[in-house]
Amino acid sequence: MNKKRKKIAKSTARNKTRLGLPDLDQAKAAVLNSLRSPESQRGYQHAMDEFIAWYCSEPRLSFNKTVVTRYRIHLESRQLAPGTINVRLASVRRLAYEAADSGLLSPELAAGIRRVKGAKKLGVRLGNWLTTEEARLLWQLPSTDTLKGKRDRVILAVLLGCGLRRREDHWAIVDLIGKAGHVRTVPVPDWGKQTVDEWVNAAGVTSGNCFGAFAEPEQPGATA
């Protein structure tokens, strides 16, 4: 009897293509409950509320790839920045995923929604971007003759060397909790690891905060 009920429920989920407001609210609550950061919760809630208001503004045949593509076109017509549009679409994809996971939406339709392409980012990069040579000069600016200089250099090494997410045969900073509670691994380049080693050996750091406060040893002949 239980197997029969499960089969009926599974068949119902496959055939369900349109979500009503109660379904959308349930999926939205599931998304928000999966987020740890209050900031992420606020951002996703705002984005999902906007989509739900648009989706429910007129009868729609299905919550599918075509409808979400139309929503992207709607966002583009408002002349929103590509980054903003892509954040909105990310929330819709998450909404579809949770709806399918809860049996509210056909998994096939949810998979199609996740394939909706984001807005293309065009134009020039804003701000002052360091060249490779400028980054190297910045990293080498602190003197290695003092503990403070070594500490400052290793901080710059970690910032410059670990800013890009990539996977190679490198040392790595693992199990970092990022946005939306995602666990990330940040590779550390060889030159960055070498700088870290020089610092911890000079400062005598064996555990705890790597860049914590320290006392610079007095130089010979120094006066109070």
Number of C-alpha atoms within 10 A of each C-alpha: 6 7 8 9 10 11 12 12 12 13 13 15 19 17 12 17 18 17 19 12 12 9 15 22 17 15 26 23 14 18 21 20 10 12 17 15 14 11 12 15 17 13 15 24 17 13 19 25 16 13 20 17 11 12 20 13 9 8 8 12 10 16 21 22 19 14 16 23 17 11 19 19 14 14 20 15 9 9 10 13 14 16 13 14 22 19 16 22 26 18 21 25 22 21 28 28 24 22 25 21 16 14 18 24 27 24 20 12 21 24 16 16 24 19 12 18 13 16 19 11 11 8 6 6 8 6 6 6 9 10 9 9 9 11 16 14 11 15 20 17 13 17 14 15 8 14 18 18 16 22 26 19 23 26 19 21 25 20 14 17 20 17 12 11 12 11 12 10 9 13 14 15 13 11 11 12 12 12 13 16 13 11 11 14 15 19 23 26 18 13 12 22 19 13 18 21 14 16 24 18 10 13 18 10 15 9 7 7 8 16 15 8 9 11 8 10 8 9 8 6 6 6 6 4
